[in-house]
Structures are given as C-alpha cells and as structure tokens.
Amino acid sequence: MFNKPKIAIQDFDYHLPDNKIAYTPAPNRADSKLLVWDGNITNESNYAHIANFIPSNASLLFNNSKVIAARILFEKINTENNSTNIEIFCLEPSENYTPVLLAMQATHKVEWNCLVGGAKKWKETILTKEVTINEKTFNFYAKKLNQEDGKFLIEFSWDQTQITFSEILTHIGNIPLPPYIQRETSEEDKDRYQTTYAIEEGSVAAPTAGLHFSKEVFESLNAKNIIQKYLTLHVGAGTFMPVKATTIDEHNMHAEFIEVDIDLIQYLFKHTQQETKGLKDINKCPVIAVGTTSLRTIESLYWMGVKAFLYMQETNKHIAQQDLNLGQWEAYELAAYQLPVHESMNALTNWLNGNKTNKLIAKTQLMVTPGYHFKICDALVTNFHQPKSTLLLIIAAITGDNWKTIYEHALNNSYRFLSYGDGCLLWIKK
C-alpha cells in the first residue's frame, strides 16, 4: 500500500528579494552564470563553458517545445463609445483537438481550455476580431461553450479555411511571459523567451533551462562529442501555479502532453542495455536533462514502459493509449517493480510497433519529490526556481537539504533567479 508523501511545503520556502529576479534576459544567451554541484559546489562559470563540466559521450536531452502566442486580446466598444479589452489565454486544446499539433493545424474552428481576463465584461455570446493575413481580411470569433473551476472552454472559428490556427496566433497573439513579469511583451522577448531549437508548437511557457544554449554553446558541445537528443513536453500554465496545500500530498499536479519519437526510446534502450551488460561506465556516459520538463519526460517514459510491460505480462495485449498516461503518484505506486530501464524502453518500443506508430504521445502528471529514485536521468541543467514550488521539490529530490546551501550561495553571489535568470548543473547521486 502506497502512502503519499506528507511533505510540508513550508519547508521549501526561502526569501527571494525582488532585486534577485531577472525581469529581462542577459545580453547574450550564454552569458548567464552556471553553478555546478556534485555533492558540493564544485565550479562556477557561465553557459558558454558548460561543455567543460560534461564528459565526452554524455547525452543532453532538450525539450524542443515552442512557446505559442497564447494571449489573444479582443477589444469591445460599449454604448458610450469607450473601449475595453478581454484577454483570452489559451492553456491547452480540448480533448476533441488533441494532440496539440492537431489544434495548431486546425482550419475553420478549434476548441481550447482558456483563462479569460475581464470575463465579467463578456456579456455577448460571441466576441469578434478582424484579422488580416496575407492580404486577406476575415473575422475571427470566440464563443464560450462551458465554464468550470475558473477555466473556460472556448470555440474559436474563422471563415478562411486555408488559414490555420497557428497562423492566426502568430499574427494576433502575444507571447505569455511569466505572471511575475508585469510588463508588455517586447520584440526582444519574442526571440529570447524561446529556445534556439524550438520546433513543436504547444507550450504556454518556455522550457527556460534551454534559453541559455546559443549556437556557440552547441558548437562547443559538438566539439567534445556530447550527444544531443530532443523530446517534447508542452509546458502548461500550471508550471507557474503556487502550491497552496499545506502538504504536497494535497496538491493536484497539472498534466502536460509529452511527445517522444521511437528513435529516442530505442537510443535509451541501447544505452541502458549496454550499461546492464557492463560494456560501459555509466559515470562516463550520463544522461543529462536540460530542464525539469526534460527530466519529467524521460522519467515518465520509464514508468510508462513499466505499465506497458506489466499489462502485456498480465493480458498478452498492448495497453490502451489513454492508460499509458501517468498519474501524479503512479511512479511511487509502481516502485515495487524493479524493472531494468532497458526492459522498460523495450516494452515502449514494442507498444509503438504494435500500434504502428513512431511517436509516443501521452500525458504525464509525474510529481518528483524528495525520496523519488531517478531511473534514467543522471544530471539536471536548470534555473533557480520560485519558493514553495513543485520545481523546487525536484531540486530537493536531487540534492536533499543541500538545495538551501546552493540557493543561499546563489543569492549571496549575484545570481539572477527564475525564467530569465542564471542556472546550475546538478549531478544525481544514485
């Protein structure tokens, strides 16, 4: 019987002065400072030299999700000829339009779960906005379908069927900066609040650990034969949600879509199979997650593989796709099954082949807390996170109470915090 961890969130609080928060990016991506921890703080440098602290043949796993211009403003003119704005913030598509790629490529209409700023001012059934794309002018509509728990199900529609929702957002939407950055989005933000390798549209917040990786940094990684692999986790607005519960077992972790190609799963299979056979030293060829989103994705892969393996063992059938989705505490419930990583990856490969697809698309709610045992990830590159956040719990799962020493050092040595701030490379002790 699994008991949820009753960890007091108050134990993960610290004082973060306003002047330590980075409200704008560093002049250059790789200028951001880098702290290296391996049981102790071993080095301090910047991202331009991160390759110096990573062994050759290591694997860096990057989240290639792209931030979408998810904030849409509709202007209303009242009877006194005064204008007011209603802002619709697209969070994730409805089940009818998932995965995210389907929603972004939709033509004519699409449904999204949204937050609405100025919702009380929205009296009409439908809001209308005139849009011009490629010299074609048309009306863009927003219609409320449902409301639940402060979120709205919105149907967007338009009468130019050759134009996709992605194109519309690009023309009329705004990049959603983190809520603590209380300013308008600038032209600089449009570039710098996006990784240089972002491809897969769908995030409403950047995978910020990757913001520091410039072309020159990638060149230095290549020169040292440090392998780069890509996966996708579409970051939801829940990443900014504070933990309001007293203990973490009462917090409802948000679910996020992941997309992983079979090539990466097979790579992890071969990597861990060789380790099992003793053909290489794991300390010389580690798997390093760039960002907590990459970490949660690859750790979720392991547990999804365990689920696929167990279901096949019990039924001699492939598990249904929706049943692969990983719940908040399932990893802890499944921890009794000591399945080798390569067997887990093999089970996922067999599942993909059985379903005649080369891409795993699923949802994860995995919550990593102190006491979690990492299965695939050997190190994490990440920024400095907000007090009392689920992201800080991941840091504590890696470093134990040392997170306090690390953060105190960063605060006392002019490190910049949060999304546009500096970062660290943390090695996981297994």
URVEN-V771897 format. One line per field, one symbol per residue. psi: psi as a letter, one per 30 degrees, with the letter a starting at -180 (. if undefined). A space follows every 50 residues. Layout:
psi=???
//
This chain:
psi=kkkkkikkfffhlljjkeffkjflllekeffklkkkkieljflkblffge ffgklkglkkjkjgkkklifjkkkkkjafggkllkkkkjkelllffhlle eeefgkkellkkklkjkheffjflekkkkkkkkhgkklkkkkkkelkkhf lkjkjkllgjffkleeeeeeeflkkjlkffjilkkleeefefhklfgkej kfkgkkifffffjleeeeeeeefghjkklklkkjklffffkljflelfff kjkkkkkkkklfeeeeeeeeefeeeefgfljfffhljkkjlfeeeeeeee eeeeeeeeeeeeeefglkkkefffkklegeeeefffjikkeeeeeeeeee eeefghlgkkjlkkgkjjlkfkjkeekflkklakllkhlfeeeeeefefb ffeeeeeeeeefhhkklaegaaaljkkkk.
//
